[in-house]
Structure formats: C-alpha cells, structure tokens
Amino acid sequence: MSNETKHHAEYPMVHIPRGQIALRDDRIKKEWQAEIKPFLLAPYPVTMEQYCDATGQSPDSEDGDRTPAVNISWHDAIAYCNLLSQQAGLIACYCVSPDGESITWNEEADGYRLPTEAEWQYACKAGTTAYYYGELDQIAWYNENSGGRRHNVGQKAPNAWGLYDMLGNVWEWCYDLYDTEVYGTYRIFRGGSWAEDARGCGSTCRRRSHPTLRIDDLGFRLARSI
C-alpha cells in the first residue's frame, strides 16, 4: 500500500514516520540528536508550474514547467507557503511582521511550510546510513551529468520513502537559522544541485546564506505537520 496521501490537488505528500537523526556542524565540530515527529513532505521540489500557478507570475526560464522553481529567496518560499495554505483553506504556518523581516512559525498550524533541517536530513536518508542514499548518477543531477542546467523533477530514482531529487538538481531551503551569533539571519539549505560536484550533493552537506539570496540552483520543497 502506498504511503502517499493526497491533501491538495497539486501537492501529493509522502508520510514520513517518526524517528531520530544525528546532525553535525563540521565548522564547529558539534554533533546533536533530533527527535522527528511524523510529518508530510512533498515527493518533489516545488516546480516552476506550481509556483507560477499559485503566484500568478510568468515562468522566467526556457527549461520547462516541470523544472524546480529557482531564484527563490527564503522569504519568497515563506510567502509561497502561506499563499498556498490560504488557497487550500489551511491555517498559514508563518506570521510575518509588517516590515517582512521577522518570521515566526505557528507549529500548531496545518498549512504548508518548509521542512526543518533535521526533518530534511531524516527524510533524505530514508533509513540509510551512507552519504548518498544510492548510486549518485542514478539518484541525482550534479555537475558531471546535468549538462549545466536543472532538469524536470522525478527523472532520477527516488529514495526508499519515495522522495525524488533530494540530492542534486537544486538546493532546498530549510526553515532553520544557521548560527545567529556568527551569521545573523542566515538560513540553511541542503541537498546539492546541478552545479555542485559529487561531494556537495550528500545527505549531510550543509550550506547557508542570507534569506534574501536568489540564485539559479536553489529552490525548496513543501512540508506539512500532522
């Protein structure tokens, strides 16, 4: 029986079971454990078609509607989650201050949101322990096989939980702040991209940037709380 449950016409979501995951920050040599509650995660990154349908924007790329949406800042992704929640009749997860700078997450809300870093890594690994959840050429678009561009979602093999493109194709924003004492408002993104080398496309590779960053190999994936 499939663990995929449709909650919105355009957004089937995969049920991710509860569990535990170990995270590590190589910069400061710190490790910690995170408890994961069951949650829902989209099997693909948000596509250009999905993003433009909800926002009314026109695609800015000739790569195709089924390619992951890119040039999306963290703030853009938050706004999209709230917009989609509103359109679907769900409670928006994020409260945004009038100046747009302060974001708080209502963890009781049932709307669309970004996964936490721990949720992302746990879902990516899908019970595996290696750096990659499969042979990289079979599961990911990266700099040695991408032809220098992003590709339609779902063309590579999924992980054991039915999630596609968790590695390669585009980086994916997570909700978490990176290190407020050193990096202020920088947010985390995970997963590697079509432009990354193999080492940058592993399940534990961590990157961060300012939440206003927009770049052509960074997108996002939707989650929902249960």
N, C-alpha and C positions, 0 to 999 in steps of 0.2 A: 504494500500500500504506500502510495506516495506521501511524503511529509510536506508537500506543497499545498498551501491553503490560500485560496483567492479571497482577498479582502477588499480589492478595488479592481475595477475592470482592467486597468493598465498595469497594475502592480501586484502580480502574484508574489507571495512572500514565503520563504522557507522557514520552517520551525527549527530553531536552534535549541538543543537541550541544555539543561543546567550543567555546570561543571566548574573547573578550576583551570587557571592558566598562569604560568610564570612569565613575568616580563622582566626585561633587563635594559638598563641605560648604560651603554658601554662608555659614554663620555665621563660619567662619574662612578663607574663600576658599582652600580647599585642593582640589586635584584629584589623583586617583590612578587607576592602571590595575589591574584584577584579572583574573587568568587563571581561566577557568572550565573545570573538568573536566566531562566528560559526567555527567549525573545524571538522576534521575527526579523529576517534580513532578506533583502531583495536578491534574487539569484544573479542579477546583472547590475553593473553601474547604470546610473541614470543616462538615458540616451539623448541625443540631440532632439529627436522627435518628441520624446516625453517632456523634455524641458521646454521646448518651444510651444507645444500644445497647451501647457499649463500657464505659461507666462505671456503668450501672445507674441513672442519675439520671432524673428526670422532666422533660420539657420545661417551661420556665418562661415560655413565650410562646404567644400565640394566632396568631402569624404563620405557623405551619406548619412541618412537619418538614424540608422541603427548604430552609428558610432557613439562612443561615450561623449557626453557633454563635457566640454573643456572650456578653458578661460573663465572658470567659475571660481570666484573667491569663496572663502569660508562664510563670509557674510551673505553672499549670494545663495549659498547652499542652505543656510539657516532660513532665509526668506522663502526659498522654494519649498522647504519642508512645511512651513506654516501655511503657505498658499495652498499647497496640495491637501493639507489637513482640512482647511476651510472648505475647499471644493468637494471633499469627500464627506463632509459633515462630521468630522472628528475634532477632538479638542487639540488645539495647537500646543506643541511642546515648549515653544520658546517665547519668553517675554522679552521684548526689545525696547530699550529706553528710547525716548524721543530723538536723541541725537544719534541713535543707532550703534552706539559704542558699547553699551552694557547689555549683555545677553544672560538671561537666567533660564534654567531648564526646569520645567514643571514635570517631575518624574512620575507624577500620577496621571499625566495626560496620555490619551490613547492614539495620538496623531503620529505623523511621520517625523522622523528625527535622524540625526547622524548616529552611527554606532560609536560607542566609546572605543578607545584604543584597545582595551582588554577584550571587549566583545569582538572587535575586528580580528585580532590575532587568534583568538579562540576559534572563531568561525573559519578563518583561513586554514588553520592547521587541521581542523575536522578530525581530531583524534590521532593525527600523525605526530611524529616527534622530530622529523628531519627539517632542514632549512627550506626545502621545497616539498610540496605535497605530491609531487610526481615528477616525471622527466620534464625538464623546463621547456624544451622545444614543443612538447605535447600539450602543455597547460598554459603557456604564456607567450604573448608578443613582447619581445625585447629587442635590443639593438642589433642582434645577429640574425633575426628572422622577420623583422617588422617592415623592412623596406623604407624605413624612415618616416612612418606615419602610423596613426592609430587605425584599428580595424573594427568591423562590426562586432558587437558583443556576442558571446556564446559560440564562437567558432573553434575555440580550443576546448580540450577536455575539462570537465568540472572536477571539483574535489569530491570527497566521499559523501558530502552532505548536499551535493547538487548545486554548488555555487561556482559560477563561471568568472573568469578574468579577475580572480582575487589577486593574482600575481601578474605583472605586466599590463600591457595596453594603456592604462592610465593610473597614476597615483590616485588615492582616495582620501579625502578629508575625513578625519575623526573629530569627535566633539572636544577632546581634551586639550587643555593648556599644556605646554611643554615644560617650562621651568620659569615661573613668574619672576623669581629673584634675578635670574640672568637674562631671560629673553622676553620678559613682559607679557604681552598679549599673544605671543606666537602660539599657533595651534599645530597639532600633529597631523601628518598624512602618512599613509602606509601603502605598500604593495608593489612599488616599482612601476615602470612604464615602458612604452615602445622605444623610448630614447635611452633607457638605462642599460648598463651591462648586466651580466648574469648575477653578479654579487649584489647588485642593488635591487633585485627582484625576489628577495627571500621573505619568509613569513615573519621574521623578527627584525627586519631592517626598518629603522625609524628615521623620519625626516620631519622638519618643522619649518614654518615660515609665518610671516605676518598674515593676519586673517584677510587682508585686502589683496593678497597675491592672486593674480590671474596669469595662467601660463598654459601652453598648448598640450601639456601631458598630465594635467591634474584635474580630476573630476570628483565624483562622490557616489555613494551608494546609500540607499534608504534602509532604515531600521524602524521597528515599532516595538514598544513594550507590550507584554502580555498581562 
